[in-house]
Amino acid sequence: MMYETLPAWVSMMFWLFFLLTLASGILSVIRRKLVILSLLTIGLSLIVPLTLFINSVGRNDGMNEWEFLIAQVSQGSTWAVFVVGGTILLLIWWPVFILRIKPIRQNNIDQ
């Protein structure tokens, strides 16, 4: 049984996003900045891709991962809504993280 799949570069970007997000969350916890949000980020960056992977294994023939996720969201599947919501939260994490780290670097330069 052959399934359609997304191009390799899309998968690499997907996994790189979650890996970098996990690393930034860990870094933020180590620096004791935004600890609660960082712990949420760490948890989501582990659970969201795992949930997507587990639920995408049983997708129909002729659908890639993206098409399957969109179809499941439109049907109101709980796991799909969780994955989309979690990914949106992780996307919001990046501006918060970058804006929080940026003043730290400026303070170090001034000293």
Number of C-alpha atoms within 10 A of each C-alpha: 3 6 13 13 14 13 9 9 9 11 13 10 11 12 14 12 16 21 15 13 23 21 15 19 27 17 13 21 17 11 11 11 15 14 15 13 16 23 16 15 27 21 14 22 24 14 15 20 17 13 14 17 12 9 15 17 10 9 16 12 11 11 16 16 20 12 15 19 22 15 14 16 17 11 11 11 13 10 16 23 17 17 20 16 14 20 19 11 15 21 15 11 18 16 11 12 18 11 10 14 14 10 11 10 10 10 9 8 8 6 5
